[in-house]
Amino acid sequence: MLHYRQRGKTWHVRGSIRVGKRTIKIPERSTGFIKLKDAREYGSKLETDIRENTLYPEQDKSQKTTFDDCLCIHLNKKRLKPAEIQKIKILLPNFQGVCVSEIKDAWNRFLAKKKHLAPATINRYANTIKSIIKSGGEEINIKAPQIQHLSVKNQVVFLLPEQIRPLLIGCYSVHAKPIFTVYAYQGLREQENLQLKWEDVDLKRAVLFIRTSKNGESRQIPMHKNVWWILTRHWIRSGKPITGNVWLNSKGQPYKDTRHTGCGGSPVRKAHTLALKRLKEQHGIEIKMRVHDWRHDWASRMVMAGVDLLTVQKLGGWKSLDMVKRYATFSARHEIDAINKI
């Protein structure tokens, strides 16, 4: 028997279902509805699905199960990050009511509408859909559709040559140079830097407070001396503000936080592209590099300088040490170069 109770505005369901001699317990879950009538319909369908899965475990339910069904299960299993929620909001109008067996067709229609998005962003949407369908498949026997990923041809720069690094920083515009100096010497993620608030900048203690990291955790990190000078001069030029965004675009507005738009893209990509163009024109040096590669360069140099991986992990805000181990190879190369200098 299923029982319903209201938590906040949403109705939740829990209880047990008898199938022959078996009793299947249903842990409390959100129905996603604010009306009891709709919640009861959800519970009735849930009970039917569980009975069918128990009696006919091998039967494929992909033609009866919708994207919405899988999403409800997914939302009850995971605590989603804001960026994931935003992606689901964008996906929902295109997949709402679509049977799992027809997801591939809906995905192709979605791609036709989103031709302006980069392949990497499209792949993030694909991963979101796969994760939702997988959650449904763990409770309902469904055959997951094959959603093909797009090929991403990004050339990742893990370490800039020593002589090129200062030349590139000098090629940024007057407006962009302070922002990219922070990237180069602090190792922040793109939006961690662009969304800095003055209340999170402690110039007296030379400390930065990062409110929201990619892994959902905040962190406090010491400033590099070059970053301290950059932020101090910028603070004085900005009128010594106490609150508000540290960085503003050329129109005097805060940079868009793409972590919450679900659309990807870099608000400072144009400034970075122009700097790379100047580097080629003024110094005859052509490199392919993303804004995020400044973070790779920072981590590689930290390891080469002898900083242990745990400290690099803490300062850079990586959740797993495995993500930092890829930079250890640069330490080995650095040692080989050093031994061969005598």
N, C-alpha and C positions, 0 to 999 in steps of 0.2 A: 504494500500500500504506500502511495506517495503522499507526502505532507508538504504544504506550502507555507512559507512565512516571508514577510516583507522586511527587507533590510535596506533602509534608506527609501528610495523610490522604486527599487527593483525587487521583484518576487524571486525567491529562491525555492528550489525543490530538493527533497531528500526522501529516503525511505528504503523500501525493499520490494522486490518483485518475485512472485512465485512462478517458476517455470517447471512444471512437473514436480519432481521431488526436490528440486534445487531452489534455494532462496538466494537471490542476487541482491546484495546491498548497494544502494546508490548514495555515495557521499554527497553532501550538500553542494549544489552548484547553482550558479545564476541562470535564470531563464532568459535574461536579457529584456524582459517585458515589465512594464509598470502597471499593466492591467491584469487582474487575476484571471479573467477569461482567457486572455492570450497565453498566460503562464500555464494554465491547465491544458490548453491545446498543445503546448510544447511538451508538457509532461506526458500526455497521451501518446504523442509521437515517439518520445523517448522510450516509453514502455513497449511500444510496438517494435521498435528497432532492436531493443535488447532481447525480446522474445524471439524474433526472427534470427538474430545472431546466435542465440543459444540453441535453437532447434535446427537451424540450417547454417552451420558455421562456415561451410565452403561456398555458399552462394554469394555471388558478387552483387553488392548493393549500390554500385556506382550510378546506376540509372534511376535509383530512387532517392539517393542522398544528394542534397544540394550543398553548394558552397557555404550557405548560411549555417547548415547543420554542423559542418566541420569547424566553422568559425566559432560557434558557441562552445564546442568542446575545447578548442584551442584557447579561448579566452579564460576558460575555467582551469586550464592546466598551467598556463604561464602568466607571469607578471611581466607585461610588455613595457618596453622602453618607449619614451615619447616619439622617437623616430619611427618605430614599428607601428605605433598607433596611427601616426599620420599616413603611413603607406597604406594601411588597411582602409582608412577613410577614403583615400583616392581610388583604391581598388574596388571598394564595395559597390558603387553605382554600376560598374562594368560587369560584376560577377554575381550580384544579388539575385537569388532565385535560380541560378544556373546549376544544372545537374553536374555532378562530378564527371560523368562520362562526356560532357560537352565543354569541359573547362578549356581544352586545347583550342577549340573554335573561339571561345570568348577571349582567350589570351591573344590570338591572332588579331582579333578586332581591337583589343587594347593596344597592341603594338602599332596598328595603323594610325591610331590617334596620338601616339607618343613618339613620333619619328624624330622629334627635336631632342629627345633625351640621349645621353651618352650610353654606350653599351654597358658600362659598369653599373650605371643607375638602373637600366632595364634588368640586369641580372639580379640586382637587389630585390626588385619587385618579384622576379621569378622565384627567388629563394623564399620570400614571404608566402607566396601561394603554396609552394611545396611544403613549407612548414605547417601551414593550416591544414592541407589535405592529409599530411602525415598524422597530425593529431587526431583527425577524424578516423583514419584508417586503423589507429590503435584500439578504437572501441567498436568501429563498424567495419565489416569486411568489404572494403572497396578496392578497386584496382586503380592505382594512382596514374593519372595521365602523364605522358612524357612531354615536359616543357623544355625546349632546347635553349641553352644559354647562348648568348652572342659572344663572339670572340673579341677579346680585349687586347689591343696591341700597344699597351703602355710600356715604354722603356723606363724602368725604374732606376733612378740614380741613388746609389747607397752612399757614395762618397765623392765629393767634388775634389778635383785636384787643388792642392794648396794654393797655387798661384792664381787659379780662376776664381776662387771664393771671394776675395775682396774686390776683384774687378766686377763681378756680377752684382754684389751689394751696391757698388758705386753707380751701377747702371739704372737703378730704380729711380723713379721720379722723387722729387722732394717730398711729396705727399705720402708715397708708398715706402720710402726707404726706412723710416722708423719701424713700420709694421714688420717688414721683412728682416730687419736686424734682430727683432725679438724672435722670429722663427729660427734664424740662424744660430742664435746663442742660447735660446731657452728650450728649444725642442718641443714647443707646444703644438697640439693639433690645430688645424686651421681655425675652427670656430672657437676653440678655447682662447685663442689670441684675439680674434675679432670681437668676441663678446665680453672681453674684460671690462669690469666696472671700476671706477675710481675708488669705491669703497673696498675693493679687493686688492688694491695696490698699497702696500705699506712701505713707503719710501724711507721711513726712519729705521725700520728693521731690515729693509731690503728683502722683502718677502712678497710673493704673489700667492693669492688664494684662488684656486680653480674650483668654481662652484659645481660645475657639471662636466664630468669626463665621459668618454665614450662608454666606459664600463659602468656608468651610473654612480660612481663614487667621487667625492670631492677630495682635494689634496692641497697641501701647502708646500710651496717650494721656494728655495732661496733664489734671489735674482743674480744673474751674471753681472759683473761690473759694467759691461757695455750696455746691458739692458737698463741698469739703474740710471746711467747717464742719459740714455735716450728718453726714458719715462720722466725723469726729473725735468729735462728741458721741455718736453711736450706738456707737462703739467703746468709749468710756468707760462708757456705760450698760450695755453688754453684758459688762463685766468685763475689758476689754482682751484679747480673745482673739487667738491667733496663727493658728489654723487654723479651718476650718469655714465655713459659709455666712454671708454678711453679713446677708441678709434671711431671716427666718423668718415663717411665717404666724401667725395668731392662736392656733393650737394649739402653737406652738413647734417646728414641723416645717419643713424646707426646702420651698420651693415646687416643685411638680412641673415637671419639664423637659418641656414638651409637644413639643419638637423630636424627642424619642426615643420618643414614644408613638404618633405617627401619627394622633392623634385631634384635634389642633388645640385651640382654646379658649384662653381667657386666665385664668390663676389669680388675677389681680387685677381682673378685669372688674367684679365686684360692688362693690368699693371705688370704682372709677371711676364706675360708674352712680350710686351713692349721692352722690358728690360733685357730679355733674351735677344731681341732684335737689335738693340743698341750694342749688346756685347759682340755681336757678329759684325756690325757696321764699324764700331770704334776700335775693336781689338782683333777682329778677324777670327774670333772663336765661336764656333757653332755647337751648341749642345741642346739636347732634348731633355727637359726636366719639368716635373710638375711642382706645384706649390708644396704638396705634401712631402716631396723628396728632401726638403730642408730638414724635416724631422729625422729622416733616415741619416742624413749627413751628420746631424748633431749626435745621434746615438752612436754612430760609427766612430766619431772623434772622441766621444767620452770613453768608449772601450779601449781605443788606441792609446788614450792618455793614462790607462791603468785603472780606471774606475771599475769596481766590481759590478757584475751583472745585476745583483739585487738592488744596488743603489741606482743604477740606470733604470731599472724597472720602476722603482719608487718615484724617481724624479719625472720620468716620462709618463707615468700613469698607466702602464700596461698591467692587465689583470693576470696574465700568465707569464711565467719566466720563459716559457718556450718561445714566446714572441720576441724576446730579447736575445736569445741564443744565436739567432741568425747573424747578429752583429759581431759575435765572437771571432768569426773567421777573419775579420779585419785586424784584430789584435794579433793573430798568428802571422798574417802577412807583414804587419808592421815590425814584428820581431825579426822576421827573416830579412827584411830590408835593412834593419838596424845592424844585424850581425855581419852583413855583407859590406858595410861601409868602411871597415878597417882592412 
